[in-house]
Amino acid sequence: MLRISLAVTMFYVVLLVVAGIRAHSLALLSEAGHNLSDFLALLLSLVAVYLEGRPPSATKTYGYRRAGVLAALVNALSLVVVSFFIFYEALQRIQHPEQVRAPVMIAVAAAGVVMNGVIALLLWRSARDVDVNVDVNVRSALLHEVGDTLSTAAVLVGGFAILWTGQYWIDAALSFGIGALILWSSLGIVRETLNILLEGTPRGMSLEAVESAMRKIAGVSDVHDLHLWSIGSENHALSAHVKIADMATSESDTILREINEKLGQGFGIHHTTIQLEHVVCETAHGCVIAVREEEHSEHDHAH
């Protein structure tokens, strides 16, 4: 699917450049820049899908799960640059308007609406079928195509408006709108990818809710040093110290299993590092051994 999208997008970029030059339309040339960034986004997504599928190694113990996150970040940052370039060119065009060939603008924009709409639909279906529709890398590519469909539809409407009114400033105004759309969508992806790379709490997840769920498990008396982050866009990890009542190891294993089941089913957290802490412990032969309260009291009286 990504390979087909790459070929179609590259063809449309060439078409937009040729048509934009012939029609003297900055909006079409802006769309060309937008679609070129989409081509790079799809290419990065394709590379990231390959890298994310590689197994862990002795030097990359988590594998390459953050390859998709890095691809999305590079993609989004490139869009920020494109948006500011569009703003600059649109300002120049408003100050020095140029005659725009609206019929050419309409024809190319109509083709773009169909093409981008179909690609966005196929990407969405592909993501849904493999249950990765929330993956940040896939979402970034999908978001590009949805944004392209909307912005190209705006160019189509603008072409009709220019044809009816003869006001060429509409072309520059559309370019500003496209640039704003690109900037808004890209900044959202930048924030999310930086949050993952800085090991922040995953999007849509509450640290307080996770801690509360862990505290409700029978036998857990306290949870502290709780950390929650993402290895990849949808691969969450957790580490915590959990204080439990003084009990046998077999009983504490039951609590540990319940914690992991609760985290996996309720929050999608499947990679955990949990250190259990007993209320009363003694050290014997270099090992920490849990003892009962009455045994600990007898031990204190003996001294």
Secondary structure, DSSP 8 states (H G I E B T S, - for coil): -HHHHHHHHHHHHHHHHHHHHHHT-HHHHHHHHHHHHHHHHHHHHHHHHHHHTS---SS-TTTTTTHHHHHHHHHHHHHHHHHHHHHHHHHHHHHS-----HHHHHHHHHHHHHHHHHHHHHHHHHHHHTT-TT-HHHHHHHHHHHHHHHHHHHHHHHHHHHHHH--THHHHHHHHHHHHHHHHHHHHHHHHHHHHHTT---TT--HHHHHHHHHTSTTEEEEEEEEEEEEETTEEEEEEEEEE-S--HHHHHHHHHHHHHHHHHHH-EEEEEEEEEESSEEEETTEEEE--HHHHHHHHHH-
